[in-house]
């Protein structure tokens, strides 16, 4: 697959890293005014680093626009004349709807919105996908690409705002929980390096256990919480301080902020 990434900031470079690590392309063009985050790949086989967006698009079958919402419309408008029906146009810009892309490139183009997270750089992203009518016909191409970089889920576009919070912002939410666990471990006497290792592996173990057994979360929690034991004591103390409520409220606040940005 011939892929071009337009925009090589944090997310664009993370996608590039994942693609290169998994060799998920036949050719890869990485284009931006400032390519410093991907210059490390300048000598990588079948990878081209460029400042010429047109060159990148003309050489590609799949074009991934990894740009901020405030500039993506301008960039696509500048390049619309060279985007053909043979291209699959993908956008990772939060809040930038398929209809907005169609108004620029036309409704006859294959358009797919993509919402990954930064774990895509190590092939562990949760990526949500949604396409227009033509994009639906090309959805398997998108799944093939992003399943190499983690797990994909096709959703209605109406759920894309929520997916942005859970998938993309969610990385930061989970990292903060891991950080809090690390702080607790340090308070109990572990060195910082030891605390990090314990917290990270325990978090990974919990997620893997749920994923691989397909057991209900509460069933797995019940296996740990013996009557009158220390686990249930700790869980009750956390819930008394509003742990679950705070997380849900944080997710909701992030969602509302996205809605405000969309209106503006």
C-alpha atoms as an extended CHARMM CRD file, in Angstrom:
* protein
*
       264  EXT
         1         1  UNK       CA              0.0000000000        0.0000000000        0.0000000000  PROA      1               0.0000000000
         2         2  UNK       CA              1.3050000000        3.4290000000       -0.9910000000  PROA      2               0.0000000000
         3         3  UNK       CA              0.6760000000        5.7990000000        1.9220000000  PROA      3               0.0000000000
         4         4  UNK       CA              1.2380000000        9.5160000000        2.4450000000  PROA      4               0.0000000000
         5         5  UNK       CA              0.9860000000       11.2430000000        5.8190000000  PROA      5               0.0000000000
         6         6  UNK       CA              0.3880000000       14.9680000000        5.6050000000  PROA      6               0.0000000000
         7         7  UNK       CA              1.4170000000       16.4190000000        8.9480000000  PROA      7               0.0000000000
         8         8  UNK       CA              4.2250000000       14.9040000000       11.0140000000  PROA      8               0.0000000000
         9         9  UNK       CA              3.5500000000       16.3350000000       14.4640000000  PROA      9               0.0000000000
        10        10  UNK       CA              2.9450000000       14.1350000000       17.5080000000  PROA      10              0.0000000000
        11        11  UNK       CA              0.1730000000       11.9730000000       16.0550000000  PROA      11              0.0000000000
        12        12  UNK       CA              1.4190000000       11.9630000000       12.4640000000  PROA      12              0.0000000000
        13        13  UNK       CA              4.8990000000       10.8820000000       13.5660000000  PROA      13              0.0000000000
        14        14  UNK       CA              3.3870000000        8.2480000000       15.8870000000  PROA      14              0.0000000000
        15        15  UNK       CA              1.4530000000        6.7710000000       12.9550000000  PROA      15              0.0000000000
        16        16  UNK       CA              4.6050000000        6.8560000000       10.8400000000  PROA      16              0.0000000000
        17        17  UNK       CA              6.6040000000        5.0920000000       13.5530000000  PROA      17              0.0000000000
        18        18  UNK       CA              3.9760000000        2.3740000000       13.8220000000  PROA      18              0.0000000000
        19        19  UNK       CA              3.8060000000        1.8610000000       10.0640000000  PROA      19              0.0000000000
        20        20  UNK       CA              7.5860000000        1.6710000000        9.7860000000  PROA      20              0.0000000000
        21        21  UNK       CA              7.9350000000       -0.6540000000       12.7630000000  PROA      21              0.0000000000
        22        22  UNK       CA              5.3520000000       -3.0390000000       11.2900000000  PROA      22              0.0000000000
        23        23  UNK       CA              6.4300000000       -2.5490000000        7.6520000000  PROA      23              0.0000000000
        24        24  UNK       CA              2.7850000000       -1.8690000000        6.8050000000  PROA      24              0.0000000000
        25        25  UNK       CA              3.3550000000       -0.1750000000        3.4270000000  PROA      25              0.0000000000
        26        26  UNK       CA              5.0740000000       -0.4930000000        0.0690000000  PROA      26              0.0000000000
        27        27  UNK       CA              5.9850000000        3.1990000000        0.0550000000  PROA      27              0.0000000000
        28        28  UNK       CA              5.5460000000        5.9040000000        2.6730000000  PROA      28              0.0000000000
        29        29  UNK       CA              5.7410000000        9.6670000000        2.1430000000  PROA      29              0.0000000000
        30        30  UNK       CA              5.9660000000       11.8880000000        5.2340000000  PROA      30              0.0000000000
        31        31  UNK       CA              5.2650000000       15.5290000000        4.4450000000  PROA      31              0.0000000000
        32        32  UNK       CA              5.2620000000       18.6800000000        6.5520000000  PROA      32              0.0000000000
        33        33  UNK       CA              6.7890000000       22.1400000000        6.6700000000  PROA      33              0.0000000000
        34        34  UNK       CA              8.7690000000       20.9360000000        9.6670000000  PROA      34              0.0000000000
        35        35  UNK       CA              9.7590000000       17.2780000000        9.5300000000  PROA      35              0.0000000000
        36        36  UNK       CA             12.1050000000       17.1780000000       12.5140000000  PROA      36              0.0000000000
        37        37  UNK       CA             10.0440000000       14.4820000000       14.2890000000  PROA      37              0.0000000000
        38        38  UNK       CA             10.4500000000       12.0820000000       11.3610000000  PROA      38              0.0000000000
        39        39  UNK       CA             13.8730000000       13.0570000000        9.9840000000  PROA      39              0.0000000000
        40        40  UNK       CA             15.2320000000        9.9890000000       11.7710000000  PROA      40              0.0000000000
        41        41  UNK       CA             13.5850000000        7.9070000000        9.0210000000  PROA      41              0.0000000000
        42        42  UNK       CA             15.2220000000        9.7250000000        6.0940000000  PROA      42              0.0000000000
        43        43  UNK       CA             17.4220000000        6.7260000000        5.2850000000  PROA      43              0.0000000000
        44        44  UNK       CA             14.7020000000        4.1100000000        5.8510000000  PROA      44              0.0000000000
        45        45  UNK       CA             13.9210000000        1.9790000000        2.8160000000  PROA      45              0.0000000000
        46        46  UNK       CA             10.8140000000        3.0780000000        0.8470000000  PROA      46              0.0000000000
        47        47  UNK       CA             10.3060000000        6.1180000000        3.1190000000  PROA      47              0.0000000000
        48        48  UNK       CA             10.4750000000        9.6350000000        1.6730000000  PROA      48              0.0000000000
        49        49  UNK       CA             10.6580000000       12.7490000000        3.8520000000  PROA      49              0.0000000000
        50        50  UNK       CA              9.4680000000       15.8630000000        2.0530000000  PROA      50              0.0000000000
        51        51  UNK       CA              8.0810000000       19.3800000000        2.4030000000  PROA      51              0.0000000000
        52        52  UNK       CA              6.0670000000       18.9260000000       -0.8030000000  PROA      52              0.0000000000
        53        53  UNK       CA              2.5030000000       17.8340000000        0.0070000000  PROA      53              0.0000000000
        54        54  UNK       CA              1.5770000000       17.5640000000       -3.6640000000  PROA      54              0.0000000000
        55        55  UNK       CA              4.4620000000       15.1930000000       -4.3580000000  PROA      55              0.0000000000
        56        56  UNK       CA              3.3990000000       12.9930000000       -1.4460000000  PROA      56              0.0000000000
        57        57  UNK       CA             -0.2420000000       12.8100000000       -2.5370000000  PROA      57              0.0000000000
        58        58  UNK       CA              0.5460000000       12.1160000000       -6.1790000000  PROA      58              0.0000000000
        59        59  UNK       CA              2.6840000000        9.1570000000       -5.1080000000  PROA      59              0.0000000000
        60        60  UNK       CA              0.0670000000        7.6940000000       -2.7510000000  PROA      60              0.0000000000
        61        61  UNK       CA             -3.0780000000        5.5870000000       -2.7530000000  PROA      61              0.0000000000
        62        62  UNK       CA             -3.9440000000        6.3980000000        0.8640000000  PROA      62              0.0000000000
        63        63  UNK       CA             -3.5780000000        9.9620000000        2.1500000000  PROA      63              0.0000000000
        64        64  UNK       CA             -3.6920000000       10.4440000000        5.9290000000  PROA      64              0.0000000000
        65        65  UNK       CA             -4.1920000000       14.0570000000        7.0150000000  PROA      65              0.0000000000
        66        66  UNK       CA             -2.7040000000       14.2150000000       10.5290000000  PROA      66              0.0000000000
        67        67  UNK       CA             -3.3120000000       17.9200000000       11.0480000000  PROA      67              0.0000000000
        68        68  UNK       CA             -4.8490000000       20.1460000000       13.6970000000  PROA      68              0.0000000000
        69        69  UNK       CA             -8.5340000000       20.9990000000       13.1670000000  PROA      69              0.0000000000
        70        70  UNK       CA             -7.7280000000       24.7190000000       12.7700000000  PROA      70              0.0000000000
        71        71  UNK       CA             -5.5530000000       24.1810000000        9.6900000000  PROA      71              0.0000000000
        72        72  UNK       CA             -6.7790000000       20.9910000000        8.0550000000  PROA      72              0.0000000000
        73        73  UNK       CA             -9.4480000000       22.6650000000        5.8910000000  PROA      73              0.0000000000
        74        74  UNK       CA             -6.9310000000       25.1110000000        4.4420000000  PROA      74              0.0000000000
        75        75  UNK       CA             -4.4250000000       22.3810000000        3.6380000000  PROA      75              0.0000000000
        76        76  UNK       CA             -6.9920000000       20.0930000000        2.0040000000  PROA      76              0.0000000000
        77        77  UNK       CA             -8.3180000000       23.0140000000       -0.0520000000  PROA      77              0.0000000000
        78        78  UNK       CA             -4.8070000000       23.6980000000       -1.3360000000  PROA      78              0.0000000000
        79        79  UNK       CA             -4.4610000000       20.0670000000       -2.4230000000  PROA      79              0.0000000000
        80        80  UNK       CA             -8.0180000000       19.2720000000       -3.5210000000  PROA      80              0.0000000000
        81        81  UNK       CA             -7.2430000000       19.5560000000       -7.2400000000  PROA      81              0.0000000000
        82        82  UNK       CA             -4.8600000000       16.5790000000       -7.0950000000  PROA      82              0.0000000000
        83        83  UNK       CA             -7.0250000000       14.3570000000       -4.8850000000  PROA      83              0.0000000000
        84        84  UNK       CA             -8.7050000000       11.8630000000       -7.2170000000  PROA      84              0.0000000000
        85        85  UNK       CA            -11.3400000000        9.1500000000       -6.9560000000  PROA      85              0.0000000000
        86        86  UNK       CA             -8.4870000000        6.6580000000       -6.7230000000  PROA      86              0.0000000000
        87        87  UNK       CA             -7.3170000000        8.1230000000       -3.4170000000  PROA      87              0.0000000000
        88        88  UNK       CA             -8.5770000000        7.0560000000        0.0000000000  PROA      88              0.0000000000
        89        89  UNK       CA             -8.6620000000       10.2320000000        2.0960000000  PROA      89              0.0000000000
        90        90  UNK       CA             -8.2590000000        9.7450000000        5.8490000000  PROA      90              0.0000000000
        91        91  UNK       CA             -8.3850000000       12.3790000000        8.5630000000  PROA      91              0.0000000000
        92        92  UNK       CA             -7.3830000000       12.1350000000       12.2180000000  PROA      92              0.0000000000
        93        93  UNK       CA             -8.4390000000       15.7230000000       13.0400000000  PROA      93              0.0000000000
        94        94  UNK       CA            -10.7840000000       15.7650000000       16.0360000000  PROA      94              0.0000000000
        95        95  UNK       CA            -14.1580000000       17.3540000000       15.2990000000  PROA      95              0.0000000000
        96        96  UNK       CA            -13.5550000000       17.7420000000       11.5590000000  PROA      96              0.0000000000
        97        97  UNK       CA            -16.5210000000       15.9540000000       10.0570000000  PROA      97              0.0000000000
        98        98  UNK       CA            -16.7520000000       13.8880000000        6.8900000000  PROA      98              0.0000000000
        99        99  UNK       CA            -19.2290000000       16.3830000000        5.4190000000  PROA      99              0.0000000000
       100       100  UNK       CA            -16.6410000000       19.1680000000        5.8350000000  PROA      100             0.0000000000
       101       101  UNK       CA            -14.0820000000       17.1130000000        3.9170000000  PROA      101             0.0000000000
       102       102  UNK       CA            -16.6350000000       16.2810000000        1.2270000000  PROA      102             0.0000000000
       103       103  UNK       CA            -17.4170000000       19.9670000000        0.7270000000  PROA      103             0.0000000000
       104       104  UNK       CA            -13.7580000000       20.4390000000       -0.2240000000  PROA      104             0.0000000000
       105       105  UNK       CA            -12.8840000000       17.2850000000       -2.1840000000  PROA      105             0.0000000000
       106       106  UNK       CA            -16.3440000000       16.2680000000       -3.3930000000  PROA      106             0.0000000000
       107       107  UNK       CA            -18.8380000000       13.5910000000       -2.3800000000  PROA      107             0.0000000000
       108       108  UNK       CA            -17.4450000000       11.1990000000       -4.9840000000  PROA      108             0.0000000000
       109       109  UNK       CA            -14.2410000000       10.6450000000       -2.9840000000  PROA      109             0.0000000000
       110       110  UNK       CA            -13.5790000000        7.8960000000       -0.4340000000  PROA      110             0.0000000000
       111       111  UNK       CA            -13.3400000000        9.6110000000        2.9460000000  PROA      111             0.0000000000
       112       112  UNK       CA            -12.6460000000        7.8970000000        6.2780000000  PROA      112             0.0000000000
       113       113  UNK       CA            -12.3030000000        9.5310000000        9.6850000000  PROA      113             0.0000000000
       114       114  UNK       CA             -9.7280000000        7.8510000000       11.8860000000  PROA      114             0.0000000000
       115       115  UNK       CA             -9.3510000000        8.2830000000       15.6280000000  PROA      115             0.0000000000
       116       116  UNK       CA             -6.2650000000        6.4760000000       16.9700000000  PROA      116             0.0000000000
       117       117  UNK       CA             -4.1730000000        7.2610000000       20.0220000000  PROA      117             0.0000000000
       118       118  UNK       CA             -0.4520000000        7.7240000000       20.5140000000  PROA      118             0.0000000000
       119       119  UNK       CA              0.0140000000        4.0330000000       21.3640000000  PROA      119             0.0000000000
       120       120  UNK       CA             -0.1360000000        3.5840000000       17.5920000000  PROA      120             0.0000000000
       121       121  UNK       CA              3.6260000000        4.1980000000       17.6070000000  PROA      121             0.0000000000
       122       122  UNK       CA              4.1370000000        0.7990000000       19.2920000000  PROA      122             0.0000000000
       123       123  UNK       CA              1.3090000000       -1.0370000000       17.5160000000  PROA      123             0.0000000000
       124       124  UNK       CA             -1.0820000000       -0.8790000000       20.4960000000  PROA      124             0.0000000000
       125       125  UNK       CA             -3.6110000000        1.7660000000       19.4610000000  PROA      125             0.0000000000
       126       126  UNK       CA             -7.3750000000        1.5440000000       19.8300000000  PROA      126             0.0000000000
       127       127  UNK       CA             -8.4750000000        3.1130000000       16.5400000000  PROA      127             0.0000000000
       128       128  UNK       CA            -12.0650000000        3.9760000000       15.6720000000  PROA      128             0.0000000000
       129       129  UNK       CA            -13.0870000000        4.3580000000       12.0200000000  PROA      129             0.0000000000
       130       130  UNK       CA            -16.0370000000        5.9120000000       10.2180000000  PROA      130             0.0000000000
       131       131  UNK       CA            -16.5080000000        6.5150000000        6.5070000000  PROA      131             0.0000000000
       132       132  UNK       CA            -18.8040000000        8.1150000000        3.9480000000  PROA      132             0.0000000000
       133       133  UNK       CA            -20.5890000000        5.9560000000        1.3550000000  PROA      133             0.0000000000
       134       134  UNK       CA            -17.4890000000        5.5940000000       -0.8030000000  PROA      134             0.0000000000
       135       135  UNK       CA            -15.3120000000        5.2280000000        2.2570000000  PROA      135             0.0000000000
       136       136  UNK       CA            -17.3930000000        2.2700000000        3.4340000000  PROA      136             0.0000000000
       137       137  UNK       CA            -16.3630000000        0.4130000000        0.2840000000  PROA      137             0.0000000000
       138       138  UNK       CA            -12.6990000000        1.0270000000        1.2130000000  PROA      138             0.0000000000
       139       139  UNK       CA            -13.0710000000        0.3470000000        4.9320000000  PROA      139             0.0000000000
       140       140  UNK       CA            -11.2640000000       -2.9900000000        4.7580000000  PROA      140             0.0000000000
       141       141  UNK       CA             -8.1960000000       -1.1530000000        3.4670000000  PROA      141             0.0000000000
       142       142  UNK       CA             -8.3020000000        1.1340000000        6.5000000000  PROA      142             0.0000000000
       143       143  UNK       CA             -8.7850000000       -1.8140000000        8.8520000000  PROA      143             0.0000000000
       144       144  UNK       CA             -5.8720000000       -3.6550000000        7.2510000000  PROA      144             0.0000000000
       145       145  UNK       CA             -3.5960000000       -0.6630000000        7.8380000000  PROA      145             0.0000000000
       146       146  UNK       CA             -4.6550000000        0.1360000000       11.3890000000  PROA      146             0.0000000000
       147       147  UNK       CA             -5.0500000000       -3.4550000000       12.5860000000  PROA      147             0.0000000000
       148       148  UNK       CA             -1.3050000000       -3.6600000000       11.9930000000  PROA      148             0.0000000000
       149       149  UNK       CA             -1.0270000000       -0.8370000000       14.5190000000  PROA      149             0.0000000000
       150       150  UNK       CA             -3.3860000000       -2.1210000000       17.2020000000  PROA      150             0.0000000000
       151       151  UNK       CA             -7.1240000000       -2.8110000000       17.1850000000  PROA      151             0.0000000000
       152       152  UNK       CA             -9.8450000000       -1.1770000000       15.1040000000  PROA      152             0.0000000000
       153       153  UNK       CA            -13.5710000000       -0.6280000000       15.5690000000  PROA      153             0.0000000000
       154       154  UNK       CA            -15.9060000000        0.7490000000       12.9020000000  PROA      154             0.0000000000
       155       155  UNK       CA            -18.4770000000        3.1140000000       14.4130000000  PROA      155             0.0000000000
       156       156  UNK       CA            -21.1180000000        5.6070000000       13.2100000000  PROA      156             0.0000000000
       157       157  UNK       CA            -19.6980000000        9.0900000000       12.7650000000  PROA      157             0.0000000000
       158       158  UNK       CA            -22.1300000000       10.3260000000       15.4270000000  PROA      158             0.0000000000
       159       159  UNK       CA            -19.9990000000        8.4640000000       17.9950000000  PROA      159             0.0000000000
       160       160  UNK       CA            -16.6720000000        9.8560000000       16.8020000000  PROA      160             0.0000000000
       161       161  UNK       CA            -16.6260000000       12.6920000000       19.3600000000  PROA      161             0.0000000000
       162       162  UNK       CA            -17.0710000000       10.1800000000       22.1710000000  PROA      162             0.0000000000
       163       163  UNK       CA            -14.4030000000        7.9370000000       20.6440000000  PROA      163             0.0000000000
       164       164  UNK       CA            -11.9960000000       10.8760000000       20.6440000000  PROA      164             0.0000000000
       165       165  UNK       CA            -12.3900000000       11.1810000000       24.4100000000  PROA      165             0.0000000000
       166       166  UNK       CA            -12.2380000000        7.4750000000       25.2170000000  PROA      166             0.0000000000
       167       167  UNK       CA             -9.4740000000        6.4950000000       22.7560000000  PROA      167             0.0000000000
       168       168  UNK       CA             -7.3030000000        9.5710000000       22.3830000000  PROA      168             0.0000000000
       169       169  UNK       CA             -7.7470000000       11.5090000000       25.6280000000  PROA      169             0.0000000000
       170       170  UNK       CA             -8.1650000000        8.1770000000       27.3940000000  PROA      170             0.0000000000
       171       171  UNK       CA             -4.4580000000        7.4660000000       27.0440000000  PROA      171             0.0000000000
       172       172  UNK       CA             -3.7400000000       10.4270000000       29.3350000000  PROA      172             0.0000000000
       173       173  UNK       CA             -6.4860000000        9.4040000000       31.7730000000  PROA      173             0.0000000000
       174       174  UNK       CA             -5.0390000000        5.9180000000       32.1530000000  PROA      174             0.0000000000
       175       175  UNK       CA             -1.5000000000        7.2380000000       32.4840000000  PROA      175             0.0000000000
       176       176  UNK       CA             -2.6180000000        9.4890000000       35.3180000000  PROA      176             0.0000000000
       177       177  UNK       CA             -4.1180000000        6.4720000000       37.0990000000  PROA      177             0.0000000000
       178       178  UNK       CA             -0.8460000000        4.5840000000       36.6590000000  PROA      178             0.0000000000
       179       179  UNK       CA              1.0200000000        7.6160000000       37.9800000000  PROA      179             0.0000000000
       180       180  UNK       CA             -1.2120000000        7.7280000000       41.0510000000  PROA      180             0.0000000000
       181       181  UNK       CA             -0.5040000000        4.0350000000       41.6890000000  PROA      181             0.0000000000
       182       182  UNK       CA              3.2130000000        4.7620000000       41.4090000000  PROA      182             0.0000000000
       183       183  UNK       CA              2.9130000000        7.5660000000       43.9650000000  PROA      183             0.0000000000
       184       184  UNK       CA              1.1020000000        5.2110000000       46.3170000000  PROA      184             0.0000000000
       185       185  UNK       CA              3.8340000000        2.6100000000       45.9420000000  PROA      185             0.0000000000
       186       186  UNK       CA              6.5110000000        5.1920000000       46.7480000000  PROA      186             0.0000000000
       187       187  UNK       CA              4.5860000000        6.2520000000       49.8320000000  PROA      187             0.0000000000
       188       188  UNK       CA              4.6050000000        2.6090000000       50.9560000000  PROA      188             0.0000000000
       189       189  UNK       CA              8.3960000000        2.4850000000       50.7030000000  PROA      189             0.0000000000
       190       190  UNK       CA              9.3100000000        1.4230000000       47.1620000000  PROA      190             0.0000000000
       191       191  UNK       CA             11.9710000000        3.2660000000       45.2120000000  PROA      191             0.0000000000
       192       192  UNK       CA             10.6400000000        5.2740000000       42.2600000000  PROA      192             0.0000000000
       193       193  UNK       CA             12.0240000000        2.8570000000       39.6550000000  PROA      193             0.0000000000
       194       194  UNK       CA             10.5460000000       -0.1240000000       41.4990000000  PROA      194             0.0000000000
       195       195  UNK       CA              7.2100000000        1.6540000000       41.8920000000  PROA      195             0.0000000000
       196       196  UNK       CA              7.0420000000        2.4210000000       38.1720000000  PROA      196             0.0000000000
       197       197  UNK       CA              7.7660000000       -1.2010000000       37.2740000000  PROA      197             0.0000000000
       198       198  UNK       CA              5.1480000000       -2.5690000000       39.6720000000  PROA      198             0.0000000000
       199       199  UNK       CA              2.4500000000       -0.1000000000       38.6140000000  PROA      199             0.0000000000
       200       200  UNK       CA              3.0200000000       -0.5460000000       34.8770000000  PROA      200             0.0000000000
       201       201  UNK       CA              3.1050000000       -4.3450000000       34.9460000000  PROA      201             0.0000000000
       202       202  UNK       CA              0.0510000000       -4.5370000000       37.2110000000  PROA      202             0.0000000000
       203       203  UNK       CA             -1.8870000000       -2.2360000000       34.8750000000  PROA      203             0.0000000000
       204       204  UNK       CA             -0.8080000000       -4.2840000000       31.8540000000  PROA      204             0.0000000000
       205       205  UNK       CA             -1.7330000000       -7.4940000000       33.6520000000  PROA      205             0.0000000000
       206       206  UNK       CA             -5.2100000000       -6.2310000000       34.5370000000  PROA      206             0.0000000000
       207       207  UNK       CA             -5.9550000000       -5.1630000000       30.9630000000  PROA      207             0.0000000000
       208       208  UNK       CA             -4.5360000000       -8.3810000000       29.4970000000  PROA      208             0.0000000000
       209       209  UNK       CA             -6.4750000000      -10.5330000000       31.9520000000  PROA      209             0.0000000000
       210       210  UNK       CA             -9.7650000000       -8.9200000000       30.9710000000  PROA      210             0.0000000000
       211       211  UNK       CA             -8.9540000000       -9.0490000000       27.2630000000  PROA      211             0.0000000000
       212       212  UNK       CA             -7.7910000000      -12.6480000000       27.1670000000  PROA      212             0.0000000000
       213       213  UNK       CA            -10.3710000000      -14.2160000000       29.5020000000  PROA      213             0.0000000000
       214       214  UNK       CA            -13.3290000000      -12.0920000000       28.3290000000  PROA      214             0.0000000000
       215       215  UNK       CA            -14.5570000000      -12.2070000000       31.9160000000  PROA      215             0.0000000000
       216       216  UNK       CA            -16.7210000000       -9.4330000000       33.3310000000  PROA      216             0.0000000000
       217       217  UNK       CA            -14.7190000000       -6.7870000000       35.1750000000  PROA      217             0.0000000000
       218       218  UNK       CA            -16.6230000000       -7.2540000000       38.4270000000  PROA      218             0.0000000000
       219       219  UNK       CA            -16.0730000000      -11.0190000000       38.2840000000  PROA      219             0.0000000000
       220       220  UNK       CA            -12.3170000000      -10.4540000000       38.1610000000  PROA      220             0.0000000000
       221       221  UNK       CA            -12.5130000000       -7.8750000000       40.9390000000  PROA      221             0.0000000000
       222       222  UNK       CA            -14.4580000000      -10.3720000000       43.0690000000  PROA      222             0.0000000000
       223       223  UNK       CA            -11.5970000000      -12.8680000000       42.6910000000  PROA      223             0.0000000000
       224       224  UNK       CA             -9.3130000000      -10.4170000000       44.4950000000  PROA      224             0.0000000000
       225       225  UNK       CA            -11.6800000000       -8.9780000000       47.0990000000  PROA      225             0.0000000000
       226       226  UNK       CA            -11.8930000000      -11.4960000000       49.9360000000  PROA      226             0.0000000000
       227       227  UNK       CA            -14.4320000000      -10.7150000000       52.6890000000  PROA      227             0.0000000000
       228       228  UNK       CA            -13.0100000000       -8.3180000000       55.2430000000  PROA      228             0.0000000000
       229       229  UNK       CA             -9.7380000000       -8.1190000000       53.3090000000  PROA      229             0.0000000000
       230       230  UNK       CA             -7.4030000000       -5.2980000000       52.3450000000  PROA      230             0.0000000000
       231       231  UNK       CA             -8.5630000000       -5.0280000000       48.6950000000  PROA      231             0.0000000000
       232       232  UNK       CA            -12.2030000000       -4.2660000000       49.5050000000  PROA      232             0.0000000000
       233       233  UNK       CA            -11.0260000000       -1.8520000000       52.2060000000  PROA      233             0.0000000000
       234       234  UNK       CA             -8.9610000000        0.0130000000       49.6310000000  PROA      234             0.0000000000
       235       235  UNK       CA            -11.6980000000       -0.0040000000       46.9680000000  PROA      235             0.0000000000
       236       236  UNK       CA            -14.2580000000        1.3580000000       49.4180000000  PROA      236             0.0000000000
       237       237  UNK       CA            -11.8730000000        4.1170000000       50.5070000000  PROA      237             0.0000000000
       238       238  UNK       CA            -11.2860000000        5.0910000000       46.8530000000  PROA      238             0.0000000000
       239       239  UNK       CA            -14.9930000000        5.1200000000       46.0420000000  PROA      239             0.0000000000
       240       240  UNK       CA            -15.6640000000        7.1970000000       49.1620000000  PROA      240             0.0000000000
       241       241  UNK       CA            -13.3550000000        9.8140000000       47.6430000000  PROA      241             0.0000000000
       242       242  UNK       CA            -15.2480000000        9.5930000000       44.3530000000  PROA      242             0.0000000000
       243       243  UNK       CA            -12.7960000000        7.6290000000       42.1780000000  PROA      243             0.0000000000
       244       244  UNK       CA            -15.3470000000        6.2950000000       39.6750000000  PROA      244             0.0000000000
       245       245  UNK       CA            -17.4130000000        9.4680000000       39.7570000000  PROA      245             0.0000000000
       246       246  UNK       CA            -14.3360000000       11.6250000000       39.1480000000  PROA      246             0.0000000000
       247       247  UNK       CA            -13.3110000000        9.5240000000       36.1490000000  PROA      247             0.0000000000
       248       248  UNK       CA            -16.7870000000        9.6450000000       34.6030000000  PROA      248             0.0000000000
       249       249  UNK       CA            -16.9770000000       13.3940000000       35.2310000000  PROA      249             0.0000000000
       250       250  UNK       CA            -13.5670000000       13.8650000000       33.6360000000  PROA      250             0.0000000000
       251       251  UNK       CA            -14.6410000000       11.9330000000       30.5410000000  PROA      251             0.0000000000
       252       252  UNK       CA            -17.8350000000       13.9790000000       30.3390000000  PROA      252             0.0000000000
       253       253  UNK       CA            -15.9650000000       17.2740000000       30.7760000000  PROA      253             0.0000000000
       254       254  UNK       CA            -13.5820000000       16.3290000000       27.9810000000  PROA      254             0.0000000000
       255       255  UNK       CA            -16.5330000000       15.4600000000       25.7440000000  PROA      255             0.0000000000
       256       256  UNK       CA            -18.2440000000       18.7820000000       26.4540000000  PROA      256             0.0000000000
       257       257  UNK       CA            -15.0190000000       20.6540000000       25.6720000000  PROA      257             0.0000000000
       258       258  UNK       CA            -14.8560000000       18.9090000000       22.3070000000  PROA      258             0.0000000000
       259       259  UNK       CA            -18.4280000000       19.9650000000       21.5980000000  PROA      259             0.0000000000
       260       260  UNK       CA            -17.5300000000       23.5850000000       22.4170000000  PROA      260             0.0000000000
       261       261  UNK       CA            -14.5380000000       23.4820000000       20.0950000000  PROA      261             0.0000000000
       262       262  UNK       CA            -16.7250000000       22.0310000000       17.3520000000  PROA      262             0.0000000000
       263       263  UNK       CA            -19.2460000000       24.8800000000       17.7100000000  PROA      263             0.0000000000
       264       264  UNK       CA            -16.4630000000       27.4670000000       17.5490000000  PROA      264             0.0000000000
